[in-house]
């Protein structure tokens, strides 16, 4: 039985699109992971700086 060349092209195109979609999803997940890691690092830095600033302002208050 001979296969239809049009069907083979569609199947190949579908496979290629799935591969591209998988690559796009992988890159998106990597980007989200990196941004999340950066946000956590920034949050930690802001917390440390806030605590240091509060301690300094408390030290300036007259007793």
ROTI-175696 format. One line per 5 residues: their letters; for each residue z, y, x of N, C-alpha, C. Coordinates in steps of 0.001 Angstrom, whole numbers. Each point is the difference from the previous one (the first is absolute). Layout:
REM residues N
A = Z,Y,X,Z,Y,X,Z,Y,X | ... .
//
This chain:
REM residues 63
XXXXX = 0,-1172,841,0,1172,-841,0,1238,888 | -921,893,-256,-144,1211,789,886,1095,-601 | 743,723,888,865,1069,-498,-785,1300,-103 | 453,816,-880,-640,1282,-238,385,967,1129 | -969,606,720,322,923,1090,780,1222,-476 .
XXXXX = -248,436,-1215,727,1139,-540,1486,-328,-130 | 310,-1209,-434,1395,-425,-124,661,-55,1365 | -721,-485,1020,549,-70,1355,312,1394,525 | -880,962,-260,239,1373,436,1222,595,-685 | 140,-277,-1285,1164,509,-726,1282,-623,527 .
XXXXX = -43,-1284,282,1181,-683,525,375,558,1371 | -1012,242,825,264,553,1326,563,1413,-126 | -557,791,-893,484,1360,-210,1436,-20,-510 | 302,-887,-918,1367,-106,-517,967,-374,1111 | -393,-929,840,852,-413,1118,224,1158,964 .
XXXXX = -1070,719,292,129,1146,902,911,1071,-587 | -142,250,-1296,855,990,-652,1457,-439,15 | 261,-1277,-191,1383,-500,63,585,176,1391 | -813,-238,1015,475,173,1378,302,1472,269 | -893,879,-435,229,1441,188,1235,446,-778 .
XXXXX = 157,-481,-1214,1170,343,-807,1281,-474,675 | -15,-1196,536,1180,-517,705,326,858,1222 | -1028,436,713,219,861,1165,574,1353,-419 | -511,560,-1081,504,1289,-492,1454,-126,-428 | 333,-1076,-691,1389,-220,-421,909,-163,1213 .
XXXXX = -459,-724,1011,800,-188,1211,257,1335,696 | -1012,831,89,167,1318,631,946,865,-831 | -121,-60,-1312,884,775,-873,1449,-448,160 | 227,-1297,74,1369,-506,194,555,427,1351 | -824,-26,1016,425,449,1324,356,1482,-32 .
XXXXX = -789,798,-680,265,1426,-123,1305,255,-751 | 208,-715,-1086,1233,158,-779,1215,-387,841 | -108,-1081,740,1100,-442,858,321,1057,1057 | -1041,547,621,199,1003,1034,623,1270,-574 | -486,437,-1162,558,1200,-619,1447,-213,-431 .
XXXXX = 315,-1183,-492,1370,-314,-394,924,24,1213 | -456,-558,1091,794,-16,1232,242,1427,500 | -1030,834,-66,124,1391,422,968,756,-904 | -71,-238,-1289,884,679,-949,1458,-390,243 | 242,-1279,273,1379,-439,282,527,658,1264 .
XXXXX = -840,86,1019,399,629,1255,308,1479,-225 | -839,677,-751,220,1423,-284,1281,194,-808 | 248,-892,-946,1209,89,-817,1252,-137,857 | -32,-930,930,1140,-195,894,241,1242,850 | -1071,581,503,118,1204,825,550,1170,-807 .
XXXXX = -475,162,-1222,497,1084,-854,1474,-207,-310 | 411,-1223,-283,1408,-283,-274,877,356,1197 | -428,-400,1192,783,301,1208,102,1503,231 | -1119,709,-171,13,1445,201,835,702,-1061 | -37,-485,-1212,804,599,-1074,1479,-163,282 .
XXXXX = 391,-1178,420,1411,-255,308,449,887,1155 | -828,122,1023,346,848,1152,132,1461,-430 | -883,459,-863,57,1390,-475,1249,238,-829 | 345,-939,-856,1210,132,-823,1243,34,884 | 35,-829,1018,1148,6,918,103,1329,730 .
XXXXX = -1133,552,404,22,1285,698,468,1124,-918 | -465,8,-1236,413,1055,-918,1475,-144,-380 | 492,-1227,-76,1426,-203,-272,848,448,1167 | -515,-130,1208,736,429,1185,77,1534,65 | -924,698,-634,-8,1469,27,952,615,-1011 .
XXX = 436,-780,-980,894,535,-1033,1355,331,622 | 556,1139,-418,1343,326,529,1050,-940,-585 | 970,-307,807,1040,-936,-436,1250,728,-373 .
//
